[in-house]
Amino acid sequence: GMGKSTLLAALAGVLAPQEGYVEFDGVRRRSSPEGELALRRRVAYLPDKPWLPGGWTGRDFLLAVARLYDIPASRAMDHSTRLLRLFHLEREGDWLMTDYSAGQQKKIALAGALITEAPYLLLDEPFSGGLDPAGILALKRVLKRLADDQNVTVVMTTPVPELVEELSHRVAIIRAGRLATFDTVENIRRAGGGLTLEEALQHLLDPQALENIDSYFAEGAE
């Protein structure tokens, strides 16, 4: 891998950085138990393959996560109902999560991140894992509104340039564990010749790939 998931885990405090440090709002991760506890209530982290307590219902899971983030019970109950509706899990919310499909497990995990109401969301490939078209559309709109209207900082990883182009204000490109680019989508496109973000990234990071594609079809036509 390129190091995307490792970086996100370090930001979340799950892994200790080998160099440097992680800081949110002037509070450094792993600097003190009190500071770390405060950060854990302000930062929600969703790994690519989260563990879910299978013996619980989806609703119970959401309410338990809300308690960890000190969300008042009445607000947590209302928010859990809205999240289950958002992801079309109204009926399944009272099922055991062991009975969920892969896509339903992804949805309830995403709902678990959203119910925290944390001002920082760290999401590792949130659009992967069997999310259906309705779930993808709902998640895109929710993340965009959280960022634009509620000042929530969303840091997500994805290998899909179209998602980055649609949702992101700034983009960090990681290549072989190193930060290759950190800029706005528009500036990256401009540096790549005003192309789509996907073509600009290939032009900047792997120009040989486009030539290989052309060569593949040209040689096949001979």
PyMOL commands that place a pseudoatom at each C-alpha (Angstrom):
pseudoatom trace, name=CA, resn=GLY, resi=1, chain=A, elem=C, hetatm=0, pos=[0.000, 0.000, 0.000]
pseudoatom trace, name=CA, resn=MET, resi=2, chain=A, elem=C, hetatm=0, pos=[0.861, 3.665, -0.318]
pseudoatom trace, name=CA, resn=GLY, resi=3, chain=A, elem=C, hetatm=0, pos=[0.527, 4.380, 3.404]
pseudoatom trace, name=CA, resn=LYS, resi=4, chain=A, elem=C, hetatm=0, pos=[-2.923, 6.020, 3.459]
pseudoatom trace, name=CA, resn=SER, resi=5, chain=A, elem=C, hetatm=0, pos=[-4.381, 3.787, 6.166]
pseudoatom trace, name=CA, resn=THR, resi=6, chain=A, elem=C, hetatm=0, pos=[-1.218, 4.004, 8.269]
pseudoatom trace, name=CA, resn=LEU, resi=7, chain=A, elem=C, hetatm=0, pos=[-1.319, 7.796, 8.138]
pseudoatom trace, name=CA, resn=LEU, resi=8, chain=A, elem=C, hetatm=0, pos=[-4.969, 7.886, 9.184]
pseudoatom trace, name=CA, resn=ALA, resi=9, chain=A, elem=C, hetatm=0, pos=[-4.322, 5.462, 12.061]
pseudoatom trace, name=CA, resn=ALA, resi=10, chain=A, elem=C, hetatm=0, pos=[-1.492, 7.720, 13.250]
pseudoatom trace, name=CA, resn=LEU, resi=11, chain=A, elem=C, hetatm=0, pos=[-3.780, 10.754, 13.097]
pseudoatom trace, name=CA, resn=ALA, resi=12, chain=A, elem=C, hetatm=0, pos=[-6.337, 8.799, 15.130]
pseudoatom trace, name=CA, resn=GLY, resi=13, chain=A, elem=C, hetatm=0, pos=[-3.800, 7.880, 17.801]
pseudoatom trace, name=CA, resn=VAL, resi=14, chain=A, elem=C, hetatm=0, pos=[-4.042, 4.157, 17.066]
pseudoatom trace, name=CA, resn=LEU, resi=15, chain=A, elem=C, hetatm=0, pos=[-0.423, 4.105, 15.869]
pseudoatom trace, name=CA, resn=ALA, resi=16, chain=A, elem=C, hetatm=0, pos=[2.449, 6.232, 17.152]
pseudoatom trace, name=CA, resn=PRO, resi=17, chain=A, elem=C, hetatm=0, pos=[4.241, 8.176, 14.404]
pseudoatom trace, name=CA, resn=GLN, resi=18, chain=A, elem=C, hetatm=0, pos=[7.854, 7.116, 13.878]
pseudoatom trace, name=CA, resn=GLU, resi=19, chain=A, elem=C, hetatm=0, pos=[8.775, 10.765, 13.343]
pseudoatom trace, name=CA, resn=GLY, resi=20, chain=A, elem=C, hetatm=0, pos=[7.093, 14.028, 14.251]
pseudoatom trace, name=CA, resn=TYR, resi=21, chain=A, elem=C, hetatm=0, pos=[3.791, 14.311, 16.075]
pseudoatom trace, name=CA, resn=VAL, resi=22, chain=A, elem=C, hetatm=0, pos=[0.033, 14.729, 15.563]
pseudoatom trace, name=CA, resn=GLU, resi=23, chain=A, elem=C, hetatm=0, pos=[-1.759, 17.792, 16.890]
pseudoatom trace, name=CA, resn=PHE, resi=24, chain=A, elem=C, hetatm=0, pos=[-5.416, 18.880, 16.893]
pseudoatom trace, name=CA, resn=ASP, resi=25, chain=A, elem=C, hetatm=0, pos=[-6.405, 22.369, 18.063]
pseudoatom trace, name=CA, resn=GLY, resi=26, chain=A, elem=C, hetatm=0, pos=[-3.053, 22.815, 19.781]
pseudoatom trace, name=CA, resn=VAL, resi=27, chain=A, elem=C, hetatm=0, pos=[-3.326, 19.525, 21.688]
pseudoatom trace, name=CA, resn=ARG, resi=28, chain=A, elem=C, hetatm=0, pos=[-0.646, 16.964, 20.856]
pseudoatom trace, name=CA, resn=ARG, resi=29, chain=A, elem=C, hetatm=0, pos=[-1.613, 13.311, 20.634]
pseudoatom trace, name=CA, resn=ARG, resi=30, chain=A, elem=C, hetatm=0, pos=[-0.103, 10.964, 23.214]
pseudoatom trace, name=CA, resn=SER, resi=31, chain=A, elem=C, hetatm=0, pos=[1.348, 13.878, 25.208]
pseudoatom trace, name=CA, resn=SER, resi=32, chain=A, elem=C, hetatm=0, pos=[-0.731, 13.257, 28.352]
pseudoatom trace, name=CA, resn=PRO, resi=33, chain=A, elem=C, hetatm=0, pos=[-3.632, 11.006, 29.422]
pseudoatom trace, name=CA, resn=GLU, resi=34, chain=A, elem=C, hetatm=0, pos=[-5.870, 14.049, 29.927]
pseudoatom trace, name=CA, resn=GLY, resi=35, chain=A, elem=C, hetatm=0, pos=[-5.067, 15.528, 26.524]
pseudoatom trace, name=CA, resn=GLU, resi=36, chain=A, elem=C, hetatm=0, pos=[-5.511, 12.205, 24.772]
pseudoatom trace, name=CA, resn=LEU, resi=37, chain=A, elem=C, hetatm=0, pos=[-8.887, 11.631, 26.432]
pseudoatom trace, name=CA, resn=ALA, resi=38, chain=A, elem=C, hetatm=0, pos=[-10.045, 15.096, 25.374]
pseudoatom trace, name=CA, resn=LEU, resi=39, chain=A, elem=C, hetatm=0, pos=[-8.940, 14.445, 21.797]
pseudoatom trace, name=CA, resn=ARG, resi=40, chain=A, elem=C, hetatm=0, pos=[-10.670, 11.087, 21.659]
pseudoatom trace, name=CA, resn=ARG, resi=41, chain=A, elem=C, hetatm=0, pos=[-13.963, 12.864, 22.277]
pseudoatom trace, name=CA, resn=ARG, resi=42, chain=A, elem=C, hetatm=0, pos=[-13.282, 15.328, 19.449]
pseudoatom trace, name=CA, resn=VAL, resi=43, chain=A, elem=C, hetatm=0, pos=[-11.918, 12.938, 16.852]
pseudoatom trace, name=CA, resn=ALA, resi=44, chain=A, elem=C, hetatm=0, pos=[-13.895, 10.028, 15.391]
pseudoatom trace, name=CA, resn=TYR, resi=45, chain=A, elem=C, hetatm=0, pos=[-11.962, 7.374, 13.466]
pseudoatom trace, name=CA, resn=LEU, resi=46, chain=A, elem=C, hetatm=0, pos=[-13.474, 4.758, 11.182]
pseudoatom trace, name=CA, resn=PRO, resi=47, chain=A, elem=C, hetatm=0, pos=[-10.980, 2.192, 9.842]
pseudoatom trace, name=CA, resn=ASP, resi=48, chain=A, elem=C, hetatm=0, pos=[-11.538, 0.503, 6.502]
pseudoatom trace, name=CA, resn=LYS, resi=49, chain=A, elem=C, hetatm=0, pos=[-12.557, -2.770, 8.175]
pseudoatom trace, name=CA, resn=PRO, resi=50, chain=A, elem=C, hetatm=0, pos=[-13.989, -1.891, 11.578]
pseudoatom trace, name=CA, resn=TRP, resi=51, chain=A, elem=C, hetatm=0, pos=[-14.876, -4.447, 14.232]
pseudoatom trace, name=CA, resn=LEU, resi=52, chain=A, elem=C, hetatm=0, pos=[-18.580, -4.547, 15.104]
pseudoatom trace, name=CA, resn=PRO, resi=53, chain=A, elem=C, hetatm=0, pos=[-20.020, -6.300, 18.190]
pseudoatom trace, name=CA, resn=GLY, resi=54, chain=A, elem=C, hetatm=0, pos=[-22.087, -8.953, 16.438]
pseudoatom trace, name=CA, resn=GLY, resi=55, chain=A, elem=C, hetatm=0, pos=[-24.255, -9.765, 19.454]
pseudoatom trace, name=CA, resn=TRP, resi=56, chain=A, elem=C, hetatm=0, pos=[-25.655, -6.234, 19.486]
pseudoatom trace, name=CA, resn=THR, resi=57, chain=A, elem=C, hetatm=0, pos=[-28.369, -4.643, 17.407]
pseudoatom trace, name=CA, resn=GLY, resi=58, chain=A, elem=C, hetatm=0, pos=[-27.430, -1.767, 15.165]
pseudoatom trace, name=CA, resn=ARG, resi=59, chain=A, elem=C, hetatm=0, pos=[-29.403, 0.676, 17.288]
pseudoatom trace, name=CA, resn=ASP, resi=60, chain=A, elem=C, hetatm=0, pos=[-27.753, -0.505, 20.518]
pseudoatom trace, name=CA, resn=PHE, resi=61, chain=A, elem=C, hetatm=0, pos=[-24.360, -0.078, 18.870]
pseudoatom trace, name=CA, resn=LEU, resi=62, chain=A, elem=C, hetatm=0, pos=[-25.120, 3.509, 17.858]
pseudoatom trace, name=CA, resn=LEU, resi=63, chain=A, elem=C, hetatm=0, pos=[-26.376, 4.407, 21.327]
pseudoatom trace, name=CA, resn=ALA, resi=64, chain=A, elem=C, hetatm=0, pos=[-23.275, 2.865, 22.935]
pseudoatom trace, name=CA, resn=VAL, resi=65, chain=A, elem=C, hetatm=0, pos=[-20.980, 4.900, 20.680]
pseudoatom trace, name=CA, resn=ALA, resi=66, chain=A, elem=C, hetatm=0, pos=[-22.946, 8.045, 21.530]
pseudoatom trace, name=CA, resn=ARG, resi=67, chain=A, elem=C, hetatm=0, pos=[-22.420, 7.392, 25.248]
pseudoatom trace, name=CA, resn=LEU, resi=68, chain=A, elem=C, hetatm=0, pos=[-18.661, 7.181, 24.704]
pseudoatom trace, name=CA, resn=TYR, resi=69, chain=A, elem=C, hetatm=0, pos=[-18.806, 10.689, 23.248]
pseudoatom trace, name=CA, resn=ASP, resi=70, chain=A, elem=C, hetatm=0, pos=[-20.994, 12.054, 26.058]
pseudoatom trace, name=CA, resn=ILE, resi=71, chain=A, elem=C, hetatm=0, pos=[-23.988, 12.640, 23.790]
pseudoatom trace, name=CA, resn=PRO, resi=72, chain=A, elem=C, hetatm=0, pos=[-27.143, 13.128, 25.913]
pseudoatom trace, name=CA, resn=ALA, resi=73, chain=A, elem=C, hetatm=0, pos=[-29.450, 10.093, 25.758]
pseudoatom trace, name=CA, resn=SER, resi=74, chain=A, elem=C, hetatm=0, pos=[-32.425, 11.890, 24.222]
pseudoatom trace, name=CA, resn=ARG, resi=75, chain=A, elem=C, hetatm=0, pos=[-30.293, 13.446, 21.472]
pseudoatom trace, name=CA, resn=ALA, resi=76, chain=A, elem=C, hetatm=0, pos=[-28.558, 10.130, 20.821]
pseudoatom trace, name=CA, resn=MET, resi=77, chain=A, elem=C, hetatm=0, pos=[-31.891, 8.346, 20.434]
pseudoatom trace, name=CA, resn=ASP, resi=78, chain=A, elem=C, hetatm=0, pos=[-33.141, 10.972, 17.979]
pseudoatom trace, name=CA, resn=HIS, resi=79, chain=A, elem=C, hetatm=0, pos=[-29.863, 11.003, 16.037]
pseudoatom trace, name=CA, resn=SER, resi=80, chain=A, elem=C, hetatm=0, pos=[-29.719, 7.198, 15.833]
pseudoatom trace, name=CA, resn=THR, resi=81, chain=A, elem=C, hetatm=0, pos=[-33.243, 7.128, 14.385]
pseudoatom trace, name=CA, resn=ARG, resi=82, chain=A, elem=C, hetatm=0, pos=[-32.304, 9.731, 11.773]
pseudoatom trace, name=CA, resn=LEU, resi=83, chain=A, elem=C, hetatm=0, pos=[-29.126, 7.856, 10.857]
pseudoatom trace, name=CA, resn=LEU, resi=84, chain=A, elem=C, hetatm=0, pos=[-30.947, 4.553, 10.470]
pseudoatom trace, name=CA, resn=ARG, resi=85, chain=A, elem=C, hetatm=0, pos=[-33.445, 6.298, 8.204]
pseudoatom trace, name=CA, resn=LEU, resi=86, chain=A, elem=C, hetatm=0, pos=[-30.661, 7.989, 6.243]
pseudoatom trace, name=CA, resn=PHE, resi=87, chain=A, elem=C, hetatm=0, pos=[-29.056, 4.640, 5.397]
pseudoatom trace, name=CA, resn=HIS, resi=88, chain=A, elem=C, hetatm=0, pos=[-32.360, 2.766, 4.934]
pseudoatom trace, name=CA, resn=LEU, resi=89, chain=A, elem=C, hetatm=0, pos=[-31.804, 0.645, 8.043]
pseudoatom trace, name=CA, resn=GLU, resi=90, chain=A, elem=C, hetatm=0, pos=[-35.025, 1.473, 9.926]
pseudoatom trace, name=CA, resn=ARG, resi=91, chain=A, elem=C, hetatm=0, pos=[-36.079, -2.175, 10.157]
pseudoatom trace, name=CA, resn=GLU, resi=92, chain=A, elem=C, hetatm=0, pos=[-32.573, -3.622, 10.338]
pseudoatom trace, name=CA, resn=GLY, resi=93, chain=A, elem=C, hetatm=0, pos=[-31.665, -1.282, 13.203]
pseudoatom trace, name=CA, resn=ASP, resi=94, chain=A, elem=C, hetatm=0, pos=[-33.280, -3.740, 15.606]
pseudoatom trace, name=CA, resn=TRP, resi=95, chain=A, elem=C, hetatm=0, pos=[-31.572, -6.781, 14.092]
pseudoatom trace, name=CA, resn=LEU, resi=96, chain=A, elem=C, hetatm=0, pos=[-28.363, -8.310, 15.425]
pseudoatom trace, name=CA, resn=MET, resi=97, chain=A, elem=C, hetatm=0, pos=[-25.446, -7.055, 13.371]
pseudoatom trace, name=CA, resn=THR, resi=98, chain=A, elem=C, hetatm=0, pos=[-24.363, -10.644, 12.708]
pseudoatom trace, name=CA, resn=ASP, resi=99, chain=A, elem=C, hetatm=0, pos=[-27.387, -10.791, 10.391]
pseudoatom trace, name=CA, resn=TYR, resi=100, chain=A, elem=C, hetatm=0, pos=[-26.282, -7.759, 8.374]
pseudoatom trace, name=CA, resn=SER, resi=101, chain=A, elem=C, hetatm=0, pos=[-24.962, -7.964, 4.835]
pseudoatom trace, name=CA, resn=ALA, resi=102, chain=A, elem=C, hetatm=0, pos=[-21.541, -6.473, 4.097]
pseudoatom trace, name=CA, resn=GLY, resi=103, chain=A, elem=C, hetatm=0, pos=[-23.180, -3.313, 2.811]
pseudoatom trace, name=CA, resn=GLN, resi=104, chain=A, elem=C, hetatm=0, pos=[-25.379, -3.001, 5.897]
pseudoatom trace, name=CA, resn=GLN, resi=105, chain=A, elem=C, hetatm=0, pos=[-22.352, -3.446, 8.150]
pseudoatom trace, name=CA, resn=LYS, resi=106, chain=A, elem=C, hetatm=0, pos=[-20.608, -0.647, 6.277]
pseudoatom trace, name=CA, resn=LYS, resi=107, chain=A, elem=C, hetatm=0, pos=[-23.640, 1.608, 6.707]
pseudoatom trace, name=CA, resn=ILE, resi=108, chain=A, elem=C, hetatm=0, pos=[-23.956, 0.990, 10.453]
pseudoatom trace, name=CA, resn=ALA, resi=109, chain=A, elem=C, hetatm=0, pos=[-20.218, 1.593, 10.890]
pseudoatom trace, name=CA, resn=LEU, resi=110, chain=A, elem=C, hetatm=0, pos=[-20.539, 4.913, 9.059]
pseudoatom trace, name=CA, resn=ALA, resi=111, chain=A, elem=C, hetatm=0, pos=[-23.548, 5.776, 11.203]
pseudoatom trace, name=CA, resn=GLY, resi=112, chain=A, elem=C, hetatm=0, pos=[-21.401, 5.017, 14.253]
pseudoatom trace, name=CA, resn=ALA, resi=113, chain=A, elem=C, hetatm=0, pos=[-18.853, 7.608, 13.128]
pseudoatom trace, name=CA, resn=LEU, resi=114, chain=A, elem=C, hetatm=0, pos=[-21.523, 10.205, 12.396]
pseudoatom trace, name=CA, resn=ILE, resi=115, chain=A, elem=C, hetatm=0, pos=[-23.390, 9.810, 15.690]
pseudoatom trace, name=CA, resn=THR, resi=116, chain=A, elem=C, hetatm=0, pos=[-20.298, 10.986, 17.583]
pseudoatom trace, name=CA, resn=GLU, resi=117, chain=A, elem=C, hetatm=0, pos=[-20.910, 14.566, 16.375]
pseudoatom trace, name=CA, resn=ALA, resi=118, chain=A, elem=C, hetatm=0, pos=[-17.125, 14.931, 16.504]
pseudoatom trace, name=CA, resn=PRO, resi=119, chain=A, elem=C, hetatm=0, pos=[-15.643, 18.024, 14.828]
pseudoatom trace, name=CA, resn=TYR, resi=120, chain=A, elem=C, hetatm=0, pos=[-12.970, 15.811, 13.231]
pseudoatom trace, name=CA, resn=LEU, resi=121, chain=A, elem=C, hetatm=0, pos=[-13.916, 12.722, 11.206]
pseudoatom trace, name=CA, resn=LEU, resi=122, chain=A, elem=C, hetatm=0, pos=[-11.149, 10.376, 10.031]
pseudoatom trace, name=CA, resn=LEU, resi=123, chain=A, elem=C, hetatm=0, pos=[-12.654, 7.968, 7.506]
pseudoatom trace, name=CA, resn=ASP, resi=124, chain=A, elem=C, hetatm=0, pos=[-10.588, 5.240, 5.845]
pseudoatom trace, name=CA, resn=GLU, resi=125, chain=A, elem=C, hetatm=0, pos=[-12.139, 4.455, 2.443]
pseudoatom trace, name=CA, resn=PRO, resi=126, chain=A, elem=C, hetatm=0, pos=[-15.707, 5.242, 3.554]
pseudoatom trace, name=CA, resn=PHE, resi=127, chain=A, elem=C, hetatm=0, pos=[-17.166, 4.571, 0.103]
pseudoatom trace, name=CA, resn=SER, resi=128, chain=A, elem=C, hetatm=0, pos=[-15.802, 1.018, -0.194]
pseudoatom trace, name=CA, resn=GLY, resi=129, chain=A, elem=C, hetatm=0, pos=[-17.083, -2.184, 1.396]
pseudoatom trace, name=CA, resn=GLY, resi=130, chain=A, elem=C, hetatm=0, pos=[-20.297, -2.864, -0.484]
pseudoatom trace, name=CA, resn=LEU, resi=131, chain=A, elem=C, hetatm=0, pos=[-22.046, 0.484, -0.094]
pseudoatom trace, name=CA, resn=ASP, resi=132, chain=A, elem=C, hetatm=0, pos=[-25.020, 0.624, -2.484]
pseudoatom trace, name=CA, resn=PRO, resi=133, chain=A, elem=C, hetatm=0, pos=[-25.750, 3.611, -4.787]
pseudoatom trace, name=CA, resn=ALA, resi=134, chain=A, elem=C, hetatm=0, pos=[-28.278, 5.089, -2.344]
pseudoatom trace, name=CA, resn=GLY, resi=135, chain=A, elem=C, hetatm=0, pos=[-25.764, 4.822, 0.491]
pseudoatom trace, name=CA, resn=ILE, resi=136, chain=A, elem=C, hetatm=0, pos=[-23.033, 6.427, -1.605]
pseudoatom trace, name=CA, resn=LEU, resi=137, chain=A, elem=C, hetatm=0, pos=[-25.292, 9.334, -2.543]
pseudoatom trace, name=CA, resn=ALA, resi=138, chain=A, elem=C, hetatm=0, pos=[-26.412, 9.846, 1.063]
pseudoatom trace, name=CA, resn=LEU, resi=139, chain=A, elem=C, hetatm=0, pos=[-22.860, 9.741, 2.403]
pseudoatom trace, name=CA, resn=LYS, resi=140, chain=A, elem=C, hetatm=0, pos=[-21.547, 12.181, -0.193]
pseudoatom trace, name=CA, resn=ARG, resi=141, chain=A, elem=C, hetatm=0, pos=[-24.234, 14.730, 0.596]
pseudoatom trace, name=CA, resn=VAL, resi=142, chain=A, elem=C, hetatm=0, pos=[-23.902, 14.333, 4.362]
pseudoatom trace, name=CA, resn=LEU, resi=143, chain=A, elem=C, hetatm=0, pos=[-20.107, 14.730, 4.331]
pseudoatom trace, name=CA, resn=LYS, resi=144, chain=A, elem=C, hetatm=0, pos=[-20.318, 17.775, 2.085]
pseudoatom trace, name=CA, resn=ARG, resi=145, chain=A, elem=C, hetatm=0, pos=[-22.929, 19.465, 4.278]
pseudoatom trace, name=CA, resn=LEU, resi=146, chain=A, elem=C, hetatm=0, pos=[-21.031, 18.657, 7.470]
pseudoatom trace, name=CA, resn=ALA, resi=147, chain=A, elem=C, hetatm=0, pos=[-17.918, 20.271, 6.021]
pseudoatom trace, name=CA, resn=ASP, resi=148, chain=A, elem=C, hetatm=0, pos=[-19.608, 23.243, 4.368]
pseudoatom trace, name=CA, resn=ASP, resi=149, chain=A, elem=C, hetatm=0, pos=[-22.350, 24.062, 6.889]
pseudoatom trace, name=CA, resn=GLN, resi=150, chain=A, elem=C, hetatm=0, pos=[-21.163, 22.729, 10.257]
pseudoatom trace, name=CA, resn=ASN, resi=151, chain=A, elem=C, hetatm=0, pos=[-17.394, 23.299, 9.999]
pseudoatom trace, name=CA, resn=VAL, resi=152, chain=A, elem=C, hetatm=0, pos=[-16.599, 19.610, 10.474]
pseudoatom trace, name=CA, resn=THR, resi=153, chain=A, elem=C, hetatm=0, pos=[-13.155, 18.617, 9.227]
pseudoatom trace, name=CA, resn=VAL, resi=154, chain=A, elem=C, hetatm=0, pos=[-13.410, 15.382, 7.245]
pseudoatom trace, name=CA, resn=VAL, resi=155, chain=A, elem=C, hetatm=0, pos=[-10.206, 13.544, 6.389]
pseudoatom trace, name=CA, resn=MET, resi=156, chain=A, elem=C, hetatm=0, pos=[-10.893, 10.547, 4.184]
pseudoatom trace, name=CA, resn=THR, resi=157, chain=A, elem=C, hetatm=0, pos=[-8.799, 8.168, 2.130]
pseudoatom trace, name=CA, resn=THR, resi=158, chain=A, elem=C, hetatm=0, pos=[-9.843, 6.881, -1.261]
pseudoatom trace, name=CA, resn=PRO, resi=159, chain=A, elem=C, hetatm=0, pos=[-8.199, 5.585, -4.437]
pseudoatom trace, name=CA, resn=VAL, resi=160, chain=A, elem=C, hetatm=0, pos=[-11.048, 7.068, -6.548]
pseudoatom trace, name=CA, resn=PRO, resi=161, chain=A, elem=C, hetatm=0, pos=[-10.138, 10.462, -8.083]
pseudoatom trace, name=CA, resn=GLU, resi=162, chain=A, elem=C, hetatm=0, pos=[-13.766, 11.254, -8.987]
pseudoatom trace, name=CA, resn=LEU, resi=163, chain=A, elem=C, hetatm=0, pos=[-14.759, 11.212, -5.307]
pseudoatom trace, name=CA, resn=VAL, resi=164, chain=A, elem=C, hetatm=0, pos=[-11.843, 13.463, -4.443]
pseudoatom trace, name=CA, resn=GLU, resi=165, chain=A, elem=C, hetatm=0, pos=[-12.756, 15.896, -7.211]
pseudoatom trace, name=CA, resn=GLU, resi=166, chain=A, elem=C, hetatm=0, pos=[-16.382, 16.055, -6.084]
pseudoatom trace, name=CA, resn=LEU, resi=167, chain=A, elem=C, hetatm=0, pos=[-15.898, 16.332, -2.319]
pseudoatom trace, name=CA, resn=SER, resi=168, chain=A, elem=C, hetatm=0, pos=[-12.481, 17.620, -1.354]
pseudoatom trace, name=CA, resn=HIS, resi=169, chain=A, elem=C, hetatm=0, pos=[-11.210, 21.122, -0.672]
pseudoatom trace, name=CA, resn=ARG, resi=170, chain=A, elem=C, hetatm=0, pos=[-7.591, 19.985, -0.394]
pseudoatom trace, name=CA, resn=VAL, resi=171, chain=A, elem=C, hetatm=0, pos=[-5.898, 16.789, -1.510]
pseudoatom trace, name=CA, resn=ALA, resi=172, chain=A, elem=C, hetatm=0, pos=[-2.888, 14.951, -0.117]
pseudoatom trace, name=CA, resn=ILE, resi=173, chain=A, elem=C, hetatm=0, pos=[-1.312, 12.459, -2.511]
pseudoatom trace, name=CA, resn=ILE, resi=174, chain=A, elem=C, hetatm=0, pos=[0.748, 9.736, -0.839]
pseudoatom trace, name=CA, resn=ARG, resi=175, chain=A, elem=C, hetatm=0, pos=[3.192, 7.719, -2.882]
pseudoatom trace, name=CA, resn=ALA, resi=176, chain=A, elem=C, hetatm=0, pos=[5.304, 4.940, -1.355]
pseudoatom trace, name=CA, resn=GLY, resi=177, chain=A, elem=C, hetatm=0, pos=[4.708, 6.279, 2.137]
pseudoatom trace, name=CA, resn=ARG, resi=178, chain=A, elem=C, hetatm=0, pos=[5.748, 9.829, 1.248]
pseudoatom trace, name=CA, resn=LEU, resi=179, chain=A, elem=C, hetatm=0, pos=[3.655, 12.951, 0.744]
pseudoatom trace, name=CA, resn=ALA, resi=180, chain=A, elem=C, hetatm=0, pos=[3.960, 13.657, -2.978]
pseudoatom trace, name=CA, resn=THR, resi=181, chain=A, elem=C, hetatm=0, pos=[1.454, 16.522, -3.255]
pseudoatom trace, name=CA, resn=PHE, resi=182, chain=A, elem=C, hetatm=0, pos=[-0.744, 18.570, -0.929]
pseudoatom trace, name=CA, resn=ASP, resi=183, chain=A, elem=C, hetatm=0, pos=[-2.827, 21.206, -2.682]
pseudoatom trace, name=CA, resn=THR, resi=184, chain=A, elem=C, hetatm=0, pos=[-6.278, 22.174, -3.901]
pseudoatom trace, name=CA, resn=VAL, resi=185, chain=A, elem=C, hetatm=0, pos=[-7.968, 20.142, -6.622]
pseudoatom trace, name=CA, resn=GLU, resi=186, chain=A, elem=C, hetatm=0, pos=[-7.819, 23.140, -8.966]
pseudoatom trace, name=CA, resn=ASN, resi=187, chain=A, elem=C, hetatm=0, pos=[-4.079, 23.647, -8.482]
pseudoatom trace, name=CA, resn=ILE, resi=188, chain=A, elem=C, hetatm=0, pos=[-3.363, 19.953, -9.027]
pseudoatom trace, name=CA, resn=ARG, resi=189, chain=A, elem=C, hetatm=0, pos=[-5.415, 19.987, -12.222]
pseudoatom trace, name=CA, resn=ARG, resi=190, chain=A, elem=C, hetatm=0, pos=[-3.575, 23.101, -13.382]
pseudoatom trace, name=CA, resn=ALA, resi=191, chain=A, elem=C, hetatm=0, pos=[-0.187, 21.526, -12.666]
pseudoatom trace, name=CA, resn=GLY, resi=192, chain=A, elem=C, hetatm=0, pos=[-1.256, 18.516, -14.708]
pseudoatom trace, name=CA, resn=GLY, resi=193, chain=A, elem=C, hetatm=0, pos=[-2.252, 20.596, -17.706]
pseudoatom trace, name=CA, resn=GLY, resi=194, chain=A, elem=C, hetatm=0, pos=[-5.862, 21.490, -16.891]
pseudoatom trace, name=CA, resn=LEU, resi=195, chain=A, elem=C, hetatm=0, pos=[-7.091, 17.925, -17.289]
pseudoatom trace, name=CA, resn=THR, resi=196, chain=A, elem=C, hetatm=0, pos=[-9.465, 15.997, -15.048]
pseudoatom trace, name=CA, resn=LEU, resi=197, chain=A, elem=C, hetatm=0, pos=[-8.019, 15.219, -11.633]
pseudoatom trace, name=CA, resn=GLU, resi=198, chain=A, elem=C, hetatm=0, pos=[-7.536, 11.583, -12.628]
pseudoatom trace, name=CA, resn=GLU, resi=199, chain=A, elem=C, hetatm=0, pos=[-5.557, 12.506, -15.742]
pseudoatom trace, name=CA, resn=ALA, resi=200, chain=A, elem=C, hetatm=0, pos=[-3.616, 15.187, -13.870]
pseudoatom trace, name=CA, resn=LEU, resi=201, chain=A, elem=C, hetatm=0, pos=[-2.587, 12.684, -11.194]
pseudoatom trace, name=CA, resn=GLN, resi=202, chain=A, elem=C, hetatm=0, pos=[-1.427, 10.190, -13.791]
pseudoatom trace, name=CA, resn=HIS, resi=203, chain=A, elem=C, hetatm=0, pos=[0.461, 12.940, -15.606]
pseudoatom trace, name=CA, resn=LEU, resi=204, chain=A, elem=C, hetatm=0, pos=[2.166, 14.045, -12.384]
pseudoatom trace, name=CA, resn=LEU, resi=205, chain=A, elem=C, hetatm=0, pos=[2.739, 10.701, -10.673]
pseudoatom trace, name=CA, resn=ASP, resi=206, chain=A, elem=C, hetatm=0, pos=[2.776, 8.042, -13.383]
pseudoatom trace, name=CA, resn=PRO, resi=207, chain=A, elem=C, hetatm=0, pos=[3.047, 9.549, -16.885]
pseudoatom trace, name=CA, resn=GLN, resi=208, chain=A, elem=C, hetatm=0, pos=[4.079, 6.175, -18.287]
pseudoatom trace, name=CA, resn=ALA, resi=209, chain=A, elem=C, hetatm=0, pos=[0.628, 4.740, -17.467]
pseudoatom trace, name=CA, resn=LEU, resi=210, chain=A, elem=C, hetatm=0, pos=[-1.163, 6.737, -20.184]
pseudoatom trace, name=CA, resn=GLU, resi=211, chain=A, elem=C, hetatm=0, pos=[1.449, 5.723, -22.743]
pseudoatom trace, name=CA, resn=ASN, resi=212, chain=A, elem=C, hetatm=0, pos=[1.076, 2.081, -21.714]
pseudoatom trace, name=CA, resn=ILE, resi=213, chain=A, elem=C, hetatm=0, pos=[-2.699, 2.261, -22.257]
pseudoatom trace, name=CA, resn=ASP, resi=214, chain=A, elem=C, hetatm=0, pos=[-2.272, 3.741, -25.738]
pseudoatom trace, name=CA, resn=SER, resi=215, chain=A, elem=C, hetatm=0, pos=[0.390, 1.157, -26.518]
pseudoatom trace, name=CA, resn=TYR, resi=216, chain=A, elem=C, hetatm=0, pos=[-1.858, -1.682, -25.326]
pseudoatom trace, name=CA, resn=PHE, resi=217, chain=A, elem=C, hetatm=0, pos=[-4.584, -0.801, -27.813]
pseudoatom trace, name=CA, resn=ALA, resi=218, chain=A, elem=C, hetatm=0, pos=[-2.231, 0.180, -30.634]
pseudoatom trace, name=CA, resn=GLU, resi=219, chain=A, elem=C, hetatm=0, pos=[-0.329, -3.101, -30.489]
pseudoatom trace, name=CA, resn=GLY, resi=220, chain=A, elem=C, hetatm=0, pos=[-3.536, -5.095, -30.160]
pseudoatom trace, name=CA, resn=ALA, resi=221, chain=A, elem=C, hetatm=0, pos=[-4.874, -3.577, -33.373]
pseudoatom trace, name=CA, resn=GLU, resi=222, chain=A, elem=C, hetatm=0, pos=[-1.872, -4.714, -35.421]
for i in range(1, 222): cmd.bond("trace and resi %d" % i, "trace and resi %d" % (i + 1))
show_as sticks, trace
zoom trace
